[in-house]
Amino acid sequence: MPERFFCTAGRGMECFVTEEVTQKLSATEVETVSGKVLFTAEPDLCRLRFIKSGERLFLLLKKGSPLSLPKNKGKACSALREYVIGEPHMWLHCLSVWQNLQGQLQQHQHICGKVGIASKRKSGSVSEFHISKYRKQDSTVGDKVCTFQDPTHKNMSQAEDQNLMDIEELNATEQQLLPKPHMNTHPITFRVSCRCSGATAKVFTPQEVGAVIGGSIIKQFGWKPDLRMPSLEVFVHLNDLYSVVGFPISRQPLAKRDYIRNTGLRSTTAWAMGTLAELHVGALVLDPMCGVGTILLEAAKEWPFGHFLGVDNNDLQLKSAVSNVKGAGLDGAIELLKGSVLDLPFVSESMDAVICDIPFGRKFTSSKNMKDLLPDIIREMQRVVRVGGAIVLLLSQCLHHHLKVNFHFGATDNKNITHSGNNSVSEENGDKEANKGDILSRTHWFDSLIALESHSVSLGVTEAVIFKCKKAPPSLSL
Ligand SMILES: C[S@@+](CC[C@H](N)C(=O)[O-])C[C@H]1O[C@@H](n2cnc3c(N)ncnc32)[C@H](O)[C@@H]1O
């Protein structure tokens, strides 16, 4: 039976989570609030664990309007208790669904432990692809640092592939050999995690809310508190817009990828950039400043029928990228080269998509300012991408502002332009709304690129913008 869930999301990522749960889980009753997406879906871990744009996944126990608490603290405690624990049957139902999901999780972990983190990609799927086809004849740069044709690796991933099976692929006898979830026979241990803001925070600290709710749970259900290693976490979020109570499905956040050894860009942001690139079967995708390869790893895992190329000019970054690619079992899918984004070793119009996390200053190994280099970087991306192909960039807010003010992109009928967050793409692109003086004062002209989308996203400490444009056919770019 379908159940209610919610997924926490980084700021600006809610629209990606909404789209993903709708597409992948056929979720219904999808509701977005700041930082969370609530939805109804089947409690099937095999599908739920493939949500890539969310941070953490919870089973929703209750969502309501904001709590209005009496000023008297004693009365406020009673109101809080009544709100959170008032319907014990809902807690018991939620607990049984959660226990079932834990059983599925244990089975999944058992299988992963047995075979390691294996790739679902079949080795044969990339057999006809070879990068030399796309290399510039006169190219002297671009040392290949990861060889996907390496026979030992091919054998290893074939062996892994043979071992790889999902829970649903196990036969009945093997299912019987798996450890059975024993949650039902063990007492529940729990802890309460609270976040309070607005009016509630004026009455209670999060610790006080935790103590009130924790005490009621002990009394009502007889569960045992355990602050260090509880079997169940009770998540309570009270603010001026809504109140939410839920149980996290797993200790490990969805956003923590088992297959990434060396972390770079946030995995959820990298995944979102891949989804904007509209990758099709056989697509050739380039990250020309790939760092440790997060964008490529996320894309290759999600769209296993593409071919992925990473370029970076830094040996240490490439070394970490090679380790990541091997660790993820993706050496059949991702090829890494040493080279510069300013002189890419590929023939013109050879890439179906270019996805790139433009460094925010410090990481660019050049004495030149990034604002000065951006036009040359985009020009080189424009050269290598084919007509109709997407360029998806992650830019600092400052660099994005610079792009909006100083770059002119080709005109479009504006029909397909979308934006989220505070950015209006029509300002970057449209030019129907901008006055002529504004347009003429722009210093960098990219008539063959059409700006399509921009999304403000949070990277934790900083804010950034994902910007997407497409290469137009010649008739449109005139
Ligand atoms: C923001 S980091 C990319 C991070 C990457 N998305 C990840 O997850 O690791 C930018 C990368 O650009 C590389 N870089 C700097 N200048 C470059 C150039 N001229 N050509 C190619 N790569 C360059 C840096 O070595 C760095 O790895």
The ligand as a Tripos MOL2 file, in Angstrom:
@<TRIPOS>MOLECULE
LIG
   27    29     1     0     0
SMALL
NO_CHARGES

@<TRIPOS>ATOM
      1 C1         35.6560   23.3170   -9.2130 C.3       1 LIG1
      2 S1         36.8530   22.1330   -9.5850 S.3       1 LIG1
      3 C2         35.9100   20.8340  -10.2700 C.3       1 LIG1
      4 C3         35.3780   19.9900   -9.1880 C.3       1 LIG1
      5 C4         34.6750   18.7760   -9.7380 C.3       1 LIG1
      6 N1         33.3460   19.0620  -10.1940 N.3       1 LIG1
      7 C5         34.6610   17.6770   -8.6830 C.2       1 LIG1
      8 O1         33.6070   17.2320   -8.2890 O.co2     1 LIG1
      9 O2         35.7430   17.3220   -8.2340 O.co2     1 LIG1
     10 C6         37.6110   22.7870  -10.9940 C.3       1 LIG1
     11 C7         38.6850   21.9520  -11.6140 C.3       1 LIG1
     12 O3         39.1760   22.6490  -12.7380 O.3       1 LIG1
     13 C8         40.5230   22.2720  -12.9080 C.3       1 LIG1
     14 N2         41.1620   23.2680  -13.7720 N.ar      1 LIG1
     15 C9         41.6640   24.4710  -13.4420 C.ar      1 LIG1
     16 N3         42.1440   25.0750  -14.5290 N.ar      1 LIG1
     17 C10        41.9440   24.2580  -15.5710 C.ar      1 LIG1
     18 C11        42.2170   24.3260  -16.9630 C.ar      1 LIG1
     19 N4         42.8080   25.3810  -17.5190 N.pl3     1 LIG1
     20 N5         41.8610   23.2810  -17.7440 N.ar      1 LIG1
     21 C12        41.2610   22.1820  -17.2070 C.ar      1 LIG1
     22 N6         40.9970   22.0590  -15.8950 N.ar      1 LIG1
     23 C13        41.3250   23.0790  -15.0910 C.ar      1 LIG1
     24 C14        41.0690   22.2330  -11.4950 C.3       1 LIG1
     25 O4         42.2210   21.4030  -11.4510 O.3       1 LIG1
     26 C15        39.8900   21.6510  -10.7480 C.3       1 LIG1
     27 O5         40.0260   20.2670  -10.6330 O.3       1 LIG1
@<TRIPOS>BOND
     1     1     2 1
     2     2     3 1
     3     2    10 1
     4     3     4 1
     5     4     5 1
     6     5     6 1
     7     5     7 1
     8     7     8 2
     9     7     9 1
    10    10    11 1
    11    11    12 1
    12    11    26 1
    13    12    13 1
    14    13    14 1
    15    13    24 1
    16    14    15 ar
    17    14    23 ar
    18    15    16 ar
    19    16    17 ar
    20    17    18 ar
    21    17    23 ar
    22    18    19 1
    23    18    20 ar
    24    20    21 ar
    25    21    22 ar
    26    22    23 ar
    27    24    25 1
    28    24    26 1
    29    26    27 1
@<TRIPOS>SUBSTRUCTURE
     1 LIG1         1 GROUP 0 **** ****
